Amino acid sequence: MAPTGYYTFKPIERCSMCGDPTDRHIVLGRRLNKKQGRNPRKERGVGTTIMRCRSCGLVYCDPQPVPMSIDDHYGVPPESYWDPSYFKVPADYFIREVKVSRQLLGEGRKRALDIGAGLGYAMVQLEKAGYETHGLEPSAPFRDRAISKIGVPSDRLRLGSVEDADYPAESFDFINLCVVLEHIGDPGAALARALTWLKPGGVIHVEVPSSDWLIVRMTNLYYKLRRSECVGNLSPMHAPYHLHEFTVGSFRAHGRTNGYIVERYAHYVCPTYLPKVLDIIARPLMAWTRTGMEVAVWLRKEGTPPDDLRAPDREPRSATPVDASGSTKTGSGPIKVPGTPRPCPQCGTSERTPIGAMAPHHLARCNGCGLVYTALEPSTGDLLAFYSRYLTVEDISPVTILRYEEVLDSFEPFRKNGRILETGCGSGIFMQRAAMRGWEVHGTEIGSHAIAVAGGRGVRMIDGPLDPKNYPSGHFDIVCSIEVIEHLRDPRTELRNVMEVLRPGGLFYVTTPNFNCLARRLSPGDWNVASYPEHLTYFTPRTLDRMLTSAGLRKRRLTTTGFSIYRWKVRHDRSAQNKNAAQKKEESIRMALEQKAHLRLAKRFTNAVLDLLRLGDSMKAGYVKPETDPGRIEPGPSNRMPER
């Protein structure tokens, strides 16, 4: 894109937060190019392509508009934006942030730096809370008003930006970066620079726009239904503009290489810009589903903090909240079960945070990539003993057969050599339906009973996990993994094996429970999908996409649908007998829903909403192996885990 009278344009080559090459990223669409909101310059804006990083979820525009004059860009007087009533610090402004900072840092006189201080509101509140507060502001008009109208001391508020400021290393206990990083061309570099001014053990508070904002999702759905290429992300485009939207995963990824961890995070609702009736509905929904406009993170710099930074109500933080004996530490004390400590199956780090509501099943969230997994790994013997008692479903309802046929319909565009493989295929019913359409069907499973049943249905079975040595390279048009990947100790090895046997241009179809589903949010401690040692890895849409794309696959579609009221009612019982009874009851309910047109319509509408909010019980995804070699993932530990 050529320069305009106000901007030049810079192409983006790597994600600013995680360093992932942009040629692997997702094109969301075009930035909306219209007058919206408070726009003192009355500009139409600049339309650019909006991208999302596959690895950390950062949303950015490419090419990136760069103002030719920073002074002109940030030189708009505050009065152009706000009326005189704004020039008074609200009594509750920044109180929540100050309270959290005190919880993390302890009491006592601390030094704080407010970057992008604006009118100095946060500086005033930090000073009231006992901090020795300094500020940095790139806009001369804003700095002048902060001094003249808010009363900020002139010697405490510098004129400048985080990119060119120069403070002594490790000179602050607390740094505030509130609504700043989204305006900066390279937020990762700016945050890394701010970290050099922070003491070890110190805390940075960051508040930025969330790429998961519900209103943007609704806007994108609206334009998608209109068959428009526009998206609501990073809109409107006017000065001072937003260049980035973030997720918590953006900061976890950046922290892995810059020496900090995400200590806490929260999603703030903020204005919805909707009519009042819709606003009343949207605000609590956003708070509940964590789809608010702003995401706030508190980042703790690694290293041994000085004594004055150790809060009196906590011990020095351990990098790994799971001890060497394999005990997950929770508020009720350690829980011991057979198993050995397990690193993250996605990124390999051992730094994790236990999920207290699911302590009996040893669930933890990786501090690096955000994947949820069991912090303990069961032995091969324990798994074989468990799966020897696993019940195999041998009969299914007509409505499930109908869904199988719909899935098989979607496979037809990929039929080339006519071969299909299902890993962990159970009793082989799905493969039997594929065989009736003329597919050459293959399957893998563990256990003589399942092997015999599936073999009797015409499936060419192999006893054991997927092993590329059993098939020629690129042998299959389709590889299916239906409710299997969550059972594996090493899903990365499974995906590497899938890539070996799948032909270029072939489809990998995978389904797995959604950790972000509505049922878990309603009752986290009773979500009966969490079951050790049955399920070892728990995916969200974002972590599943990250694992599949890191294996070299390219997304075709990913949906989250379904909410079982009956299964939620019997959520307290995790036994196999209960799950099979619940499945049979669910089948009868689904059949009843299919009998009436209005019930089918209601079901489709519910699934559309669940997919929009990413709250469905199950994820269904289709990913394609590129025609050209995308490269291979690094070998992980040996995948010795029996499949379901």
N, C-alpha and C positions, 0 to 999 in steps of 0.2 A: 504494500500500500504506500502511495507517494505521500510526502509531507503535505500538511495543510498549513494555513496561516498561523495555526496555534500549536500543532503537534508534529513531532516526528514519530516514526513507527519502528519499533525494535522487535525483530523476530525472537521467539523464545525457543531455546534448544533443550533445556532441562527444567524439571520441576524445581522451584525455588526451595521447597521444604524437604524433599526426599532425594532429589538429584536424578529421578527417573527420566530417561530420554522421552521427549515429547512425541516422537513418532509412534509410541505405544499408547498414547492417550486417546480419550474418547472425545469426539466432536459432539457437543451438545446442540449447537445451532448458532444462529446469528443474534448479536445483541440488539435489543429493541432500540430503535432510532427515532424517538419522538420526544416531545416536551412532556415531562412528568414532574410532579412534586415541586418543591421550592427551587427555582432555577433563576438566580439573579442575573445570569448572563443571557437568558432567553435564547440559548443555543439549541439547535436540533441534535447536537451530539455527533458521535462518530460510531458507525456500525462496524464491529469487528467480530471475528469468530470466537465463540466461547468454548473452552476446552475443560475437561476434568482429568486429573491425574489418576490413572488406574491404581497406583500404589497407595497413595495417602489421601485421596479425595479432594485435593486442592482444586478449586475452580479458578481459572484465569482467562485472560483474553490474549489471542495471538493473531496478528502482531500486537505488541503492547504500545499504546499511545503514550508518548513522553512529552510533557509540556516544554516548549522552547524557553519559557521564562518562568522559573520557580516563583520569583517575586510577584509576577503578574497573576500566576496561577493561584497562589495562596494569599493574594493581597486584597481580597474582597473584604470590606469592613463588616464587622459582626452585625451592625445595625441593618445591613442588607438582608440578613437572614432572620433575625429575631426582633420582637418588639421590646420596649424598655423593661417590661416585667421580667424578662429573662435574666437581666443583669443583677440578680439577687440569688445567693446560694440557697437552694431548697434545703429544708431542715434535714430531710432524709437522704440527701444526695451522697453517694459513695459510702454510706454507713455499712451496708452489707459487706463491701469489699474490705473496709477497715477492720471489721469484726473478724473476717476470715484470716486476714493477714496477722492479726494478733494471736489467733489460735495457732497459726503455723510458726510464728516467730517468737511468741512470748511477749511479756510486758517489758517496760524499760525504754529508755531513749534510744531510738534507732534512726539511721539516716535513710531517707527515701528520695527517689528521683521520679518525677512525673514527666514522661516523654510525650510530647504533643499535648502540652498542658492546656491549650485553648484559653478559656477565660479564667483558669486557675481554680475551678471549683474543687477538684480533688486535692490540690495543694492546701486549700483552706481546711478541709476536713482532716487530712493527714496531720497537719500542724496541731489541730485541736486534740487529736488522739495521742499527741506526745512525740511525733516524729520530727526530726530536723529535716525539713522538706526543701528540696530544690526542684526546679522545673526547666524544661527545654521546649521552646515553641518556635516553629519556622515562620509564622505569620507575624509581621510587625504590628499590623492593626490589632490583632488579637492580644498580643503581649501588652500593647499600650492600654487596652481596655481592662485587662486583668490587673494591671497596676493601678490605674486611675479609678476604676469603678468597683472592683472586687477587693482591693486593698492588699494585693500580693506584693511583698517587698521586691523592689527592682533589682537588688543585688542577688536575689535567689532565683530569678527567672531569666535565663539566657535566651538570646535570639539565635536559633540555629536548628539543625535537623540531626537525627540520630546518625546519619551517614557521615557528617563532617564534624560532629562534636568531639571534644577530647576531655575525658574525665580520667582521673587516676584509676589504675586497675584495682579491683576488689575494694571499692570505696563506699558501696551502698549495701544496706541490708534488704531493701525492698525497692523494686522498680515497677512503676505502673505504665503499661502500654495500652491504654483504653482507646478504642476506635482509631488506631493509628496504622497498624500493619497493612490493612486493606488498601491504603493509599500509596504504599511504597512499592516501587518497581521490583525490588528484590527483598521480600520480607524475611526470607531465611537468613540472608547476610546481615540485615538490620538487627534481627533478634540475636544472632551470634555476637554482634558487636556490643549490644547491650549487656550480654552475659559477661563480657570481660570486665565490666564495671561493678559486677555483683560479687559479694563475698561468697565463698563456699558455704553451702547450706542456706543461702539467701533465697528469696522468693521473687519471681516476676509474675505480676498479674496482667493477663492479656484478655481483652474483650474485642471480638471481631464478628463480622457477619457470618452466619452459618449457611453452608450450602445445602443444609437439610431443611431450610425454612419452609413451612407448610404453604405459605402464600405463593412462594415461587413455584412449588410443585403444582399448585392449582393453576397458576398462570401458564406453566409449561404444558399442562394437560389441555388447557383451553386452546393454545396455539397448535398443539398436535392435532386436536379434533378439527381444526380449521385447515389442516394440511399446510401449515406455515412452518418455515424454517426458523422462526424467531423463538427465543427463550427469554424467561424473565430474569435469569441470573445476571448479576452485575449491572442491572438497569435501574434508573435511567443513566444515560451517559452524558453527564455535564460536570463542569468543574465546581468544586473539587470532587473528583470521581473515585469510584471504587475499582481497583484492579484485581482484587482477589476475594474469594470466599473460602472459608476454612471448615475443617472438621476436627474433632479431637484427635483423630488419627494423623492429621497433618502435623500436629505438635509431637505426638509420640514418635513419628518417623524422624522428624528433625532432631529430637532429643537424643536419639540413638547415636548420632555422630557429633553432637555438640555438648554432651555432658550434662544433661538434665533429665528429670522425669516429670510426668504430669502427676502432680500431687492431688489435685482436685479439679473438677470441672462442673459447669452448670449451663443450662440453656435458659435464656431470658426471653420472655414473650415479646415485649416491646409493642409498638403500634401495629395493627393489622391492616390499616387502610381500607377496611371493609365497612359496609353499612352496619349500623348499630346492632341490628338483629343478628347478623352473621358474626359480628364481633363478639357478642355474648357467647356464642357457641365455639368460635375459633380459639379464643384465649385459653379456656381450660383444656381444650383438646391439644393445643400446642404444648402447654405445660406438662400434660400427662405423657405425651408421645415424644417429648424432647425435640420438637420441631419448631422451636421459637426462632426469632429473627437473629438473635445474638448468641454466640457461644463464648463463655468465659472459662479460662483455664488458669490455674495457679501452678507455676513451674518451679521446681526446686533444683537449684544448682547442685551437682554432685560434689563430693569432697567432704572432708571433716570440718564441720562448722566450728567457729569459736564458741566458747562456753556461753557467751551472751546471746547466741542465736539458738540455743537449745531450749525449746519451750518447756516450762516446768511440768506440764501435764503429759509429756510424752518422752519416751526414750529415744536415743539417736536411731534414725531410720535404718533398717536393714535392707540391703539391696534385694534380697530374696526372702519373701515372707513364708517360705516353706523350708523347714529345717532339714538337716542332712539325714535324719532318720526316716524321713518320709512322712512326717506329721504336718498336717495343714493347721496352722495356727489361726484360731478364731476367737471370738469373744468368750465362748464357752469352754475353751481349752482345746488341746490337740486331740485329733481324731485319728486313730491308727487303723489301717487296713493293709492287706498285703499289697506290695507294689514298691517301685523304686522311683525317686524323683525324676521328673520328665521335663525336658526343655520344650519350648514352644515348637510345635511341629511345622510352623510356617517359617519363622525367621531364626530359630535356633537359640534365642536368648533364654536365660533362666530367670530374668527379672520379671516378676509377676505380682499381681495383687489378688489375694483370695476373694471370692464372692461369698460373703458371709451367709446369705440366705440359702446357699446350696453347699454348705460346708460338708455334710455327710457324703457328698459325691465328689468332693475334692476339686470343685471347679475354681479356676483362676483365670484372670484376664491378663494377657501378655502386655507388659508395659511398653514393649517396642511396637508391635503391629496391631494390637487390640484384639487378637484372636482369643476366643474362650476355649479352654481345653482342661482336661483333668491333669492336675499337677503330679499325679502318680501314674505310673505305667504298670499294668498287671503283667504277670509272667505268662509265658506261653502255656504252661500247665494250667494256670487258673482260667485262662480264656477257653482252652479246650474243654475243661470241666463245665464251664458256664454254657458254652454253645452246644454241648452234648444234650443239655436239657431244653434247648431252645425249641419252641413250638413252630412248626411250619404250616402255613395256611395252604390248604389243598383245594378249597372251593371258595369262589368269590361270587358276588352278586351280579346281576345283569347290568346295573349302572356302572360298576367298575369295568366290566367288559366294554361298555360304551366308551368310557374314558380311555381305555387301552386302544380302541380303534381310532379315536381322535389323535392320540399320540402317534400311532402308526401312520396315519394320514400325513402328519407333518414330516415323517421320515422319507416319504416318497421322492421329494426332489433330490435326495442324496443317494438314491439307489443307482449304483453303477456296476459293482460286481455281484451284488445281491446277497452279501454276507453280513450278518449281524451277531454281535456278542453281548451277552448280559453277564456282568460280574455279580457274584452273590445272588444268583437267580432264584433261590428258594425252590419251590416246587415246579417252576418252569411254565406257569400259566401264560405270562406275557409272551414268552418265546413261542409257545404253542399258537397263540393268535398270529404272531408274525409268520410262522410256518404256513398257516392257512392262506397267507397272501403271497406265498411263493418265495419267501426269504429262506436262505440256508442259515439255520439257527444254531448258535453255540452258547455254552454257558459254563460258569465256574461256580463251585459251591463246596462247602465242607460238611462232611457227614454222609454216611452211607444211605440213610433213609431218603434225604433230599435228592441225592444223586440218582437213586433208583426211581423215585417218583418223576423227576424231570426227564430222565432218560426214557421212561415209558411214554412220555408225551412227544417224543421225537427230537429232543434237544441233545446235541452232541456235547456231552458233559466232560469236564476235567475236574478231578477232586483236588482242591487246594486253591490258594489265592491266584490271582492273575500273574502269569509268568510268560514274558515274551518269547521264551525259548520254545513254547508249545505251539507257536503260530509263526508263519512267515511275516516279515516286516510289511506294514501297510496292508494287512490282509482283509480288514473290515471296512465297510461303508459306515457302519454305526457301531458305537460302543455305548452300552447303557449301564448306569450305576444307580439303581432305584433304592433309596434308603439304605445305602451301604457305606458311603464315605465317612459318616459320623462314627462308625464302628472301628475304623482302622487306627492302628498305632502310628502309622507313618503314611498319611494321605499323599504326601509329595512323591514317594516312591510309586504309589499306585498310579498317579497321574503320569509319571515318566513311563510306566509300562503301557498305559493307555496310548500315549503318543507313539510308542513303538509299533503297536499293532493296528492303529488307525491310519487309513490311507490319507494322503494330502487331499484336502477338500472334504474329508469325512466329518461326521457329527458326533460329538460326545454329549450324551443326554444324561443329566444327573438330577436327582431329587434328594432333598435332605431337610430335616426340621429347621425352622427359622428361630434362632435364639431371641430375636427381637419381636416375637409374635405377641399378639394380644393376650393370649392365655397366660403366658409367663408374666407379663406386666400386671395382670389382674391378681395373680397369686404366685409370686416368685418362689416361695419356699415349697409350694405344693405342685410345681410343674413336673408332672411325672415322666416327661421325656428325659429329664436329668436322672440317669440311672447308671451307677458304676458297678461293674466294669463293662456294661453293655455299650454305652455311648462314651466315646473318649474325646471327640472334638465337636464343638458347637459353633455353627457358622451363622453369620448375618449376611445379607446381600452383599455388603461391601467386602467382608473377609473372604467369602466364597469367590467373588469376582477376582480378588487379589491373588488367591491361590491358583485359580484356573489360568489367569492370564500370565502369571509368573512361570507356568509350565509351558507357555507358548501357544495356548489356545486363544481364540478371538470370540468375543461375545456375540451371539446372534439374538438371544432373548433370555431374560431372567424375570420371573414373576413370583409373587408371594400371595397365595390364596388360601382360603379355608379357615373356618373357625367351628370347632365341634363343641356345641353346648353340652352334649352328653359326656364327652370325654373330660370336659372341664369339671363336670359335676362329680365324676369319680376319680378326680386327679390325685387323691390321697393314696391310692393303691397302685404300687409300681409292679405288682406281680405279673408274670406272663399270662396267667389265666385271666386276670382282670383286663389286660390290654386286648386279648383276643375277644373277650366278651364285649368290650367297648367297641371293637371294630365291627362285630356283627350287628350291634345295635345301631351303630353309625351307618352301616350299609342300608338298613331298613329305613332310616330317616332320609337318606339320600334318595332312595327309591320313591318315597312319598313326595319329596320335593319335585321329582321329575314328572309326576303325574299331572300337576296343575301348571298352566301357563303362567299365572301370576306369581306362583312360588318360584318357578324357574327364573322369571324376570327379577324377583327380589334377590335370589341367590346370586345372579350375575352382577347386580348392582352392588351387593355386599362385597363380592370378590373384587370388583373394580376399586372400591374404597380401600379395602385391605391392601391391595397391591399399590395403590397410590401412596398410602402411608407406610408401606413395607411392614405390615402387621399380620400378614397371613400366617397360618400354622406351618405351611410347607412351602419350600422354594423349589421351583422347577426351572431348570436352565438348559439351554442348548448352546454349546460352544463348538466352533469349527476349527479344525487343524488347517493352518494356512497352506496354500499350494506350494509356497517356497519355505525352506527350512528356517523357522524362527529362532533357532538356537535351542540349547537344552539347559534345563535347570541343573544346578549342582547336585551331585548324588547325596541323598540323605542316608540315615541309618537303614539297615536291612528291614524290609517289611515282612515280618514273620507272623503278623496277626491273622488269625483265621477270619474269613469273611462270614457274613451272616447267611 
